[in-house]
Amino acid sequence: MDPLTRLLIQMAQWWRHPPGRRKAVVILAALLLSFLLVGIERIVGWPSWLRTEPVPIHRLP
C-alpha cells in the first residue's frame, strides 16, 4: 500500500476515533523530536564521522 494512502487512512481513523491523551502526547513528542533533529541537522550540518564513503561494486567477469 502506498505510504500516503496509509497515512490518510490512519488520519481518517483518528478523526473518527481519536486516540487517548497519553497516545496523543507520545505521538506529538515523537513529531517534535523529529522536527528538532531535522532542524539541528539543517543548521549545524551532518557530522563528518557519520558520512559514508561510496564502496565500489566488484562484479565478476
mmCIF file of the N, C-alpha and C atoms, coordinates in Angstrom:
data_MODEL
# 
_entry.id   MODEL 
# 
loop_
_atom_site.group_PDB 
_atom_site.id 
_atom_site.type_symbol 
_atom_site.label_atom_id 
_atom_site.label_alt_id 
_atom_site.label_comp_id 
_atom_site.label_asym_id 
_atom_site.label_entity_id 
_atom_site.label_seq_id 
_atom_site.pdbx_PDB_ins_code 
_atom_site.Cartn_x 
_atom_site.Cartn_y 
_atom_site.Cartn_z 
_atom_site.occupancy 
_atom_site.B_iso_or_equiv 
_atom_site.pdbx_formal_charge 
_atom_site.auth_seq_id 
_atom_site.auth_comp_id 
_atom_site.auth_asym_id 
_atom_site.auth_atom_id 
_atom_site.pdbx_PDB_model_num 
ATOM 1   N N  . MET A 1 1  ? 0.851   -1.179  0.000   1.00 0.00 ? 1  MET A N  1 
ATOM 2   C CA . MET A 1 1  ? 0.000   0.000   0.000   1.00 0.00 ? 1  MET A CA 1 
ATOM 3   C C  . MET A 1 1  ? 0.896   1.241   0.000   1.00 0.00 ? 1  MET A C  1 
ATOM 4   N N  . ASP A 1 2  ? 0.457   2.227   -0.709  1.00 0.00 ? 2  ASP A N  1 
ATOM 5   C CA . ASP A 1 2  ? 1.180   3.486   -0.818  1.00 0.00 ? 2  ASP A CA 1 
ATOM 6   C C  . ASP A 1 2  ? 1.269   4.156   0.561   1.00 0.00 ? 2  ASP A C  1 
ATOM 7   N N  . PRO A 1 3  ? 2.437   4.686   0.949   1.00 0.00 ? 3  PRO A N  1 
ATOM 8   C CA . PRO A 1 3  ? 2.557   5.319   2.277   1.00 0.00 ? 3  PRO A CA 1 
ATOM 9   C C  . PRO A 1 3  ? 1.591   6.485   2.485   1.00 0.00 ? 3  PRO A C  1 
ATOM 10  N N  . LEU A 1 4  ? 1.334   7.263   1.439   1.00 0.00 ? 4  LEU A N  1 
ATOM 11  C CA . LEU A 1 4  ? 0.408   8.384   1.582   1.00 0.00 ? 4  LEU A CA 1 
ATOM 12  C C  . LEU A 1 4  ? -1.014  7.884   1.820   1.00 0.00 ? 4  LEU A C  1 
ATOM 13  N N  . THR A 1 5  ? -1.401  6.827   1.121   1.00 0.00 ? 5  THR A N  1 
ATOM 14  C CA . THR A 1 5  ? -2.728  6.244   1.329   1.00 0.00 ? 5  THR A CA 1 
ATOM 15  C C  . THR A 1 5  ? -2.857  5.712   2.747   1.00 0.00 ? 5  THR A C  1 
ATOM 16  N N  . ARG A 1 6  ? -1.808  5.045   3.215   1.00 0.00 ? 6  ARG A N  1 
ATOM 17  C CA . ARG A 1 6  ? -1.820  4.510   4.577   1.00 0.00 ? 6  ARG A CA 1 
ATOM 18  C C  . ARG A 1 6  ? -1.949  5.631   5.604   1.00 0.00 ? 6  ARG A C  1 
ATOM 19  N N  . LEU A 1 7  ? -1.243  6.736   5.364   1.00 0.00 ? 7  LEU A N  1 
ATOM 20  C CA . LEU A 1 7  ? -1.323  7.883   6.269   1.00 0.00 ? 7  LEU A CA 1 
ATOM 21  C C  . LEU A 1 7  ? -2.722  8.481   6.268   1.00 0.00 ? 7  LEU A C  1 
ATOM 22  N N  . LEU A 1 8  ? -3.317  8.615   5.089   1.00 0.00 ? 8  LEU A N  1 
ATOM 23  C CA . LEU A 1 8  ? -4.669  9.172   5.007   1.00 0.00 ? 8  LEU A CA 1 
ATOM 24  C C  . LEU A 1 8  ? -5.694  8.279   5.694   1.00 0.00 ? 8  LEU A C  1 
ATOM 25  N N  . ILE A 1 9  ? -5.541  6.968   5.560   1.00 0.00 ? 9  ILE A N  1 
ATOM 26  C CA . ILE A 1 9  ? -6.451  6.040   6.243   1.00 0.00 ? 9  ILE A CA 1 
ATOM 27  C C  . ILE A 1 9  ? -6.289  6.163   7.751   1.00 0.00 ? 9  ILE A C  1 
ATOM 28  N N  . GLN A 1 10 ? -5.044  6.246   8.218   1.00 0.00 ? 10 GLN A N  1 
ATOM 29  C CA . GLN A 1 10 ? -4.800  6.393   9.657   1.00 0.00 ? 10 GLN A CA 1 
ATOM 30  C C  . GLN A 1 10 ? -5.378  7.697   10.183  1.00 0.00 ? 10 GLN A C  1 
ATOM 31  N N  . MET A 1 11 ? -5.226  8.780   9.418   1.00 0.00 ? 11 MET A N  1 
ATOM 32  C CA . MET A 1 11 ? -5.779  10.062  9.849   1.00 0.00 ? 11 MET A CA 1 
ATOM 33  C C  . MET A 1 11 ? -7.306  10.011  9.902   1.00 0.00 ? 11 MET A C  1 
ATOM 34  N N  . ALA A 1 12 ? -7.924  9.319   8.948   1.00 0.00 ? 12 ALA A N  1 
ATOM 35  C CA . ALA A 1 12 ? -9.384  9.190   8.958   1.00 0.00 ? 12 ALA A CA 1 
ATOM 36  C C  . ALA A 1 12 ? -9.843  8.388   10.170  1.00 0.00 ? 12 ALA A C  1 
ATOM 37  N N  . GLN A 1 13 ? -9.098  7.344   10.516  1.00 0.00 ? 13 GLN A N  1 
ATOM 38  C CA . GLN A 1 13 ? -9.454  6.554   11.708  1.00 0.00 ? 13 GLN A CA 1 
ATOM 39  C C  . GLN A 1 13 ? -9.285  7.382   12.970  1.00 0.00 ? 13 GLN A C  1 
ATOM 40  N N  . TRP A 1 14 ? -8.248  8.191   13.037  1.00 0.00 ? 14 TRP A N  1 
ATOM 41  C CA . TRP A 1 14 ? -8.058  9.046   14.212  1.00 0.00 ? 14 TRP A CA 1 
ATOM 42  C C  . TRP A 1 14 ? -9.138  10.109  14.295  1.00 0.00 ? 14 TRP A C  1 
ATOM 43  N N  . TRP A 1 15 ? -9.642  10.570  13.134  1.00 0.00 ? 15 TRP A N  1 
ATOM 44  C CA . TRP A 1 15 ? -10.708 11.568  13.139  1.00 0.00 ? 15 TRP A CA 1 
ATOM 45  C C  . TRP A 1 15 ? -11.991 10.965  13.709  1.00 0.00 ? 15 TRP A C  1 
ATOM 46  N N  . ARG A 1 16 ? -12.278 9.717   13.325  1.00 0.00 ? 16 ARG A N  1 
ATOM 47  C CA . ARG A 1 16 ? -13.499 9.056   13.808  1.00 0.00 ? 16 ARG A CA 1 
ATOM 48  C C  . ARG A 1 16 ? -13.364 8.598   15.254  1.00 0.00 ? 16 ARG A C  1 
ATOM 49  N N  . HIS A 1 17 ? -12.202 8.075   15.590  1.00 0.00 ? 17 HIS A N  1 
ATOM 50  C CA . HIS A 1 17 ? -11.943 7.556   16.939  1.00 0.00 ? 17 HIS A CA 1 
ATOM 51  C C  . HIS A 1 17 ? -10.617 8.139   17.423  1.00 0.00 ? 17 HIS A C  1 
ATOM 52  N N  . PRO A 1 18 ? -10.639 9.313   18.039  1.00 0.00 ? 18 PRO A N  1 
ATOM 53  C CA . PRO A 1 18 ? -9.387  9.954   18.462  1.00 0.00 ? 18 PRO A CA 1 
ATOM 54  C C  . PRO A 1 18 ? -8.633  9.096   19.485  1.00 0.00 ? 18 PRO A C  1 
ATOM 55  N N  . PRO A 1 19 ? -7.289  9.153   19.437  1.00 0.00 ? 19 PRO A N  1 
ATOM 56  C CA . PRO A 1 19 ? -6.504  8.396   20.411  1.00 0.00 ? 19 PRO A CA 1 
ATOM 57  C C  . PRO A 1 19 ? -6.638  9.008   21.799  1.00 0.00 ? 19 PRO A C  1 
ATOM 58  N N  . GLY A 1 20 ? -6.264  8.234   22.788  1.00 0.00 ? 20 GLY A N  1 
ATOM 59  C CA . GLY A 1 20 ? -6.285  8.728   24.155  1.00 0.00 ? 20 GLY A CA 1 
ATOM 60  C C  . GLY A 1 20 ? -5.254  9.828   24.358  1.00 0.00 ? 20 GLY A C  1 
ATOM 61  N N  . ARG A 1 21 ? -5.360  10.492  25.491  1.00 0.00 ? 21 ARG A N  1 
ATOM 62  C CA . ARG A 1 21 ? -4.466  11.617  25.768  1.00 0.00 ? 21 ARG A CA 1 
ATOM 63  C C  . ARG A 1 21 ? -3.003  11.178  25.805  1.00 0.00 ? 21 ARG A C  1 
ATOM 64  N N  . ARG A 1 22 ? -2.714  10.044  26.433  1.00 0.00 ? 22 ARG A N  1 
ATOM 65  C CA . ARG A 1 22 ? -1.328  9.577   26.547  1.00 0.00 ? 22 ARG A CA 1 
ATOM 66  C C  . ARG A 1 22 ? -0.744  9.268   25.166  1.00 0.00 ? 22 ARG A C  1 
ATOM 67  N N  . LYS A 1 23 ? -1.516  8.583   24.321  1.00 0.00 ? 23 LYS A N  1 
ATOM 68  C CA . LYS A 1 23 ? -1.030  8.255   22.985  1.00 0.00 ? 23 LYS A CA 1 
ATOM 69  C C  . LYS A 1 23 ? -0.831  9.524   22.156  1.00 0.00 ? 23 LYS A C  1 
ATOM 70  N N  . ALA A 1 24 ? -1.722  10.481  22.301  1.00 0.00 ? 24 ALA A N  1 
ATOM 71  C CA . ALA A 1 24 ? -1.593  11.741  21.566  1.00 0.00 ? 24 ALA A CA 1 
ATOM 72  C C  . ALA A 1 24 ? -0.335  12.489  21.998  1.00 0.00 ? 24 ALA A C  1 
ATOM 73  N N  . VAL A 1 25 ? -0.032  12.470  23.290  1.00 0.00 ? 25 VAL A N  1 
ATOM 74  C CA . VAL A 1 25 ? 1.170   13.142  23.791  1.00 0.00 ? 25 VAL A CA 1 
ATOM 75  C C  . VAL A 1 25 ? 2.420   12.446  23.260  1.00 0.00 ? 25 VAL A C  1 
ATOM 76  N N  . VAL A 1 26 ? 2.411   11.118  23.218  1.00 0.00 ? 26 VAL A N  1 
ATOM 77  C CA . VAL A 1 26 ? 3.568   10.378  22.706  1.00 0.00 ? 26 VAL A CA 1 
ATOM 78  C C  . VAL A 1 26 ? 3.777   10.677  21.225  1.00 0.00 ? 26 VAL A C  1 
ATOM 79  N N  . ILE A 1 27 ? 2.698   10.700  20.457  1.00 0.00 ? 27 ILE A N  1 
ATOM 80  C CA . ILE A 1 27 ? 2.802   10.999  19.028  1.00 0.00 ? 27 ILE A CA 1 
ATOM 81  C C  . ILE A 1 27 ? 3.325   12.415  18.820  1.00 0.00 ? 27 ILE A C  1 
ATOM 82  N N  . LEU A 1 28 ? 2.791   13.351  19.562  1.00 0.00 ? 28 LEU A N  1 
ATOM 83  C CA . LEU A 1 28 ? 3.226   14.743  19.442  1.00 0.00 ? 28 LEU A CA 1 
ATOM 84  C C  . LEU A 1 28 ? 4.693   14.899  19.847  1.00 0.00 ? 28 LEU A C  1 
ATOM 85  N N  . ALA A 1 29 ? 5.111   14.206  20.901  1.00 0.00 ? 29 ALA A N  1 
ATOM 86  C CA . ALA A 1 29 ? 6.511   14.277  21.332  1.00 0.00 ? 29 ALA A CA 1 
ATOM 87  C C  . ALA A 1 29 ? 7.436   13.693  20.267  1.00 0.00 ? 29 ALA A C  1 
ATOM 88  N N  . ALA A 1 30 ? 7.033   12.593  19.637  1.00 0.00 ? 30 ALA A N  1 
ATOM 89  C CA . ALA A 1 30 ? 7.851   11.996  18.580  1.00 0.00 ? 30 ALA A CA 1 
ATOM 90  C C  . ALA A 1 30 ? 7.966   12.937  17.385  1.00 0.00 ? 30 ALA A C  1 
ATOM 91  N N  . LEU A 1 31 ? 6.873   13.586  17.023  1.00 0.00 ? 31 LEU A N  1 
ATOM 92  C CA . LEU A 1 31 ? 6.911   14.546  15.919  1.00 0.00 ? 31 LEU A CA 1 
ATOM 93  C C  . LEU A 1 31 ? 7.807   15.734  16.240  1.00 0.00 ? 31 LEU A C  1 
ATOM 94  N N  . LEU A 1 32 ? 7.674   16.269  17.449  1.00 0.00 ? 32 LEU A N  1 
ATOM 95  C CA . LEU A 1 32 ? 8.501   17.408  17.836  1.00 0.00 ? 32 LEU A CA 1 
ATOM 96  C C  . LEU A 1 32 ? 9.981   17.040  17.880  1.00 0.00 ? 32 LEU A C  1 
ATOM 97  N N  . LEU A 1 33 ? 10.292  15.845  18.380  1.00 0.00 ? 33 LEU A N  1 
ATOM 98  C CA . LEU A 1 33 ? 11.683  15.394  18.421  1.00 0.00 ? 33 LEU A CA 1 
ATOM 99  C C  . LEU A 1 33 ? 12.250  15.248  17.013  1.00 0.00 ? 33 LEU A C  1 
ATOM 100 N N  . SER A 1 34 ? 11.454  14.689  16.107  1.00 0.00 ? 34 SER A N  1 
ATOM 101 C CA . SER A 1 34 ? 11.950  14.528  14.740  1.00 0.00 ? 34 SER A CA 1 
ATOM 102 C C  . SER A 1 34 ? 12.156  15.881  14.066  1.00 0.00 ? 34 SER A C  1 
ATOM 103 N N  . PHE A 1 35 ? 11.231  16.834  14.276  1.00 0.00 ? 35 PHE A N  1 
ATOM 104 C CA . PHE A 1 35 ? 11.412  18.167  13.707  1.00 0.00 ? 35 PHE A CA 1 
ATOM 105 C C  . PHE A 1 35 ? 12.625  18.868  14.316  1.00 0.00 ? 35 PHE A C  1 
ATOM 106 N N  . LEU A 1 36 ? 12.856  18.656  15.598  1.00 0.00 ? 36 LEU A N  1 
ATOM 107 C CA . LEU A 1 36 ? 14.020  19.243  16.255  1.00 0.00 ? 36 LEU A CA 1 
ATOM 108 C C  . LEU A 1 36 ? 15.314  18.686  15.666  1.00 0.00 ? 36 LEU A C  1 
ATOM 109 N N  . LEU A 1 37 ? 15.365  17.375  15.468  1.00 0.00 ? 37 LEU A N  1 
ATOM 110 C CA . LEU A 1 37 ? 16.567  16.763  14.901  1.00 0.00 ? 37 LEU A CA 1 
ATOM 111 C C  . LEU A 1 37 ? 16.813  17.233  13.470  1.00 0.00 ? 37 LEU A C  1 
ATOM 112 N N  . VAL A 1 38 ? 15.753  17.360  12.684  1.00 0.00 ? 38 VAL A N  1 
ATOM 113 C CA . VAL A 1 38 ? 15.910  17.854  11.313  1.00 0.00 ? 38 VAL A CA 1 
ATOM 114 C C  . VAL A 1 38 ? 16.393  19.301  11.338  1.00 0.00 ? 38 VAL A C  1 
ATOM 115 N N  . GLY A 1 39 ? 15.855  20.106  12.235  1.00 0.00 ? 39 GLY A N  1 
ATOM 116 C CA . GLY A 1 39 ? 16.288  21.496  12.335  1.00 0.00 ? 39 GLY A CA 1 
ATOM 117 C C  . GLY A 1 39 ? 17.743  21.620  12.731  1.00 0.00 ? 39 GLY A C  1 
ATOM 118 N N  . ILE A 1 40 ? 18.172  20.827  13.700  1.00 0.00 ? 40 ILE A N  1 
ATOM 119 C CA . ILE A 1 40 ? 19.580  20.850  14.117  1.00 0.00 ? 40 ILE A CA 1 
ATOM 120 C C  . ILE A 1 40 ? 20.475  20.407  12.966  1.00 0.00 ? 40 ILE A C  1 
ATOM 121 N N  . GLU A 1 41 ? 20.044  19.380  12.236  1.00 0.00 ? 41 GLU A N  1 
ATOM 122 C CA . GLU A 1 41 ? 20.840  18.890  11.118  1.00 0.00 ? 41 GLU A CA 1 
ATOM 123 C C  . GLU A 1 41 ? 20.943  19.947  10.027  1.00 0.00 ? 41 GLU A C  1 
ATOM 124 N N  . ARG A 1 42 ? 19.888  20.695  9.799   1.00 0.00 ? 42 ARG A N  1 
ATOM 125 C CA . ARG A 1 42 ? 19.903  21.748  8.771   1.00 0.00 ? 42 ARG A CA 1 
ATOM 126 C C  . ARG A 1 42 ? 20.798  22.919  9.192   1.00 0.00 ? 42 ARG A C  1 
ATOM 127 N N  . ILE A 1 43 ? 20.761  23.277  10.468  1.00 0.00 ? 43 ILE A N  1 
ATOM 128 C CA . ILE A 1 43 ? 21.528  24.431  10.937  1.00 0.00 ? 43 ILE A CA 1 
ATOM 129 C C  . ILE A 1 43 ? 23.003  24.073  11.117  1.00 0.00 ? 43 ILE A C  1 
ATOM 130 N N  . VAL A 1 44 ? 23.273  23.003  11.841  1.00 0.00 ? 44 VAL A N  1 
ATOM 131 C CA . VAL A 1 44 ? 24.647  22.634  12.181  1.00 0.00 ? 44 VAL A CA 1 
ATOM 132 C C  . VAL A 1 44 ? 25.297  21.832  11.063  1.00 0.00 ? 44 VAL A C  1 
ATOM 133 N N  . GLY A 1 45 ? 24.555  20.952  10.446  1.00 0.00 ? 45 GLY A N  1 
ATOM 134 C CA . GLY A 1 45 ? 25.099  20.089  9.400   1.00 0.00 ? 45 GLY A CA 1 
ATOM 135 C C  . GLY A 1 45 ? 25.273  18.671  9.908   1.00 0.00 ? 45 GLY A C  1 
ATOM 136 N N  . TRP A 1 46 ? 25.589  17.804  8.986   1.00 0.00 ? 46 TRP A N  1 
ATOM 137 C CA . TRP A 1 46 ? 25.766  16.395  9.316   1.00 0.00 ? 46 TRP A CA 1 
ATOM 138 C C  . TRP A 1 46 ? 27.216  16.172  9.724   1.00 0.00 ? 46 TRP A C  1 
ATOM 139 N N  . PRO A 1 47 ? 27.476  15.468  10.845  1.00 0.00 ? 47 PRO A N  1 
ATOM 140 C CA . PRO A 1 47 ? 28.864  15.264  11.275  1.00 0.00 ? 47 PRO A CA 1 
ATOM 141 C C  . PRO A 1 47 ? 29.644  14.410  10.267  1.00 0.00 ? 47 PRO A C  1 
ATOM 142 N N  . SER A 1 48 ? 30.910  14.733  10.116  1.00 0.00 ? 48 SER A N  1 
ATOM 143 C CA . SER A 1 48 ? 31.723  14.016  9.130   1.00 0.00 ? 48 SER A CA 1 
ATOM 144 C C  . SER A 1 48 ? 31.927  12.549  9.519   1.00 0.00 ? 48 SER A C  1 
ATOM 145 N N  . TRP A 1 49 ? 31.901  12.231  10.810  1.00 0.00 ? 49 TRP A N  1 
ATOM 146 C CA . TRP A 1 49 ? 32.105  10.846  11.214  1.00 0.00 ? 49 TRP A CA 1 
ATOM 147 C C  . TRP A 1 49 ? 30.880  9.979   10.921  1.00 0.00 ? 49 TRP A C  1 
ATOM 148 N N  . LEU A 1 50 ? 29.759  10.591  10.561  1.00 0.00 ? 50 LEU A N  1 
ATOM 149 C CA . LEU A 1 50 ? 28.579  9.818   10.183  1.00 0.00 ? 50 LEU A CA 1 
ATOM 150 C C  . LEU A 1 50 ? 28.419  9.692   8.667   1.00 0.00 ? 50 LEU A C  1 
ATOM 151 N N  . ARG A 1 51 ? 29.305  10.316  7.919   1.00 0.00 ? 51 ARG A N  1 
ATOM 152 C CA . ARG A 1 51 ? 29.212  10.228  6.461   1.00 0.00 ? 51 ARG A CA 1 
ATOM 153 C C  . ARG A 1 51 ? 29.715  8.864   5.995   1.00 0.00 ? 51 ARG A C  1 
ATOM 154 N N  . THR A 1 52 ? 29.131  8.389   4.924   1.00 0.00 ? 52 THR A N  1 
ATOM 155 C CA . THR A 1 52 ? 29.560  7.110   4.359   1.00 0.00 ? 52 THR A CA 1 
ATOM 156 C C  . THR A 1 52 ? 30.366  7.363   3.095   1.00 0.00 ? 52 THR A C  1 
ATOM 157 N N  . GLU A 1 53 ? 31.308  6.514   2.867   1.00 0.00 ? 53 GLU A N  1 
ATOM 158 C CA . GLU A 1 53 ? 32.114  6.578   1.657   1.00 0.00 ? 53 GLU A CA 1 
ATOM 159 C C  . GLU A 1 53 ? 31.521  5.604   0.645   1.00 0.00 ? 53 GLU A C  1 
ATOM 160 N N  . PRO A 1 54 ? 31.440  6.008   -0.620  1.00 0.00 ? 54 PRO A N  1 
ATOM 161 C CA . PRO A 1 54 ? 30.914  5.082   -1.620  1.00 0.00 ? 54 PRO A CA 1 
ATOM 162 C C  . PRO A 1 54 ? 31.852  3.890   -1.794  1.00 0.00 ? 54 PRO A C  1 
ATOM 163 N N  . VAL A 1 55 ? 31.286  2.716   -1.799  1.00 0.00 ? 55 VAL A N  1 
ATOM 164 C CA . VAL A 1 55 ? 32.061  1.492   -1.949  1.00 0.00 ? 55 VAL A CA 1 
ATOM 165 C C  . VAL A 1 55 ? 31.872  0.992   -3.377  1.00 0.00 ? 55 VAL A C  1 
ATOM 166 N N  . PRO A 1 56 ? 32.981  0.779   -4.105  1.00 0.00 ? 56 PRO A N  1 
ATOM 167 C CA . PRO A 1 56 ? 32.822  0.283   -5.476  1.00 0.00 ? 56 PRO A CA 1 
ATOM 168 C C  . PRO A 1 56 ? 32.296  -1.154  -5.473  1.00 0.00 ? 56 PRO A C  1 
ATOM 169 N N  . ILE A 1 57 ? 31.462  -1.434  -6.440  1.00 0.00 ? 57 ILE A N  1 
ATOM 170 C CA . ILE A 1 57 ? 30.901  -2.782  -6.569  1.00 0.00 ? 57 ILE A CA 1 
ATOM 171 C C  . ILE A 1 57 ? 31.790  -3.573  -7.522  1.00 0.00 ? 57 ILE A C  1 
ATOM 172 N N  . HIS A 1 58 ? 32.352  -4.659  -7.023  1.00 0.00 ? 58 HIS A N  1 
ATOM 173 C CA . HIS A 1 58 ? 33.200  -5.516  -7.845  1.00 0.00 ? 58 HIS A CA 1 
ATOM 174 C C  . HIS A 1 58 ? 32.324  -6.602  -8.448  1.00 0.00 ? 58 HIS A C  1 
ATOM 175 N N  . ARG A 1 59 ? 32.228  -6.569  -9.760  1.00 0.00 ? 59 ARG A N  1 
ATOM 176 C CA . ARG A 1 59 ? 31.408  -7.565  -10.451 1.00 0.00 ? 59 ARG A CA 1 
ATOM 177 C C  . ARG A 1 59 ? 32.318  -8.651  -11.019 1.00 0.00 ? 59 ARG A C  1 
ATOM 178 N N  . LEU A 1 60 ? 31.778  -9.841  -11.066 1.00 0.00 ? 60 LEU A N  1 
ATOM 179 C CA . LEU A 1 60 ? 32.526  -10.946 -11.657 1.00 0.00 ? 60 LEU A CA 1 
ATOM 180 C C  . LEU A 1 60 ? 32.522  -10.793 -13.178 1.00 0.00 ? 60 LEU A C  1 
ATOM 181 N N  . PRO A 1 61 ? 33.647  -11.147 -13.843 1.00 0.00 ? 61 PRO A N  1 
ATOM 182 C CA . PRO A 1 61 ? 33.696  -11.007 -15.314 1.00 0.00 ? 61 PRO A CA 1 
ATOM 183 C C  . PRO A 1 61 ? 32.808  -12.002 -16.032 1.00 0.00 ? 61 PRO A C  1 
# 
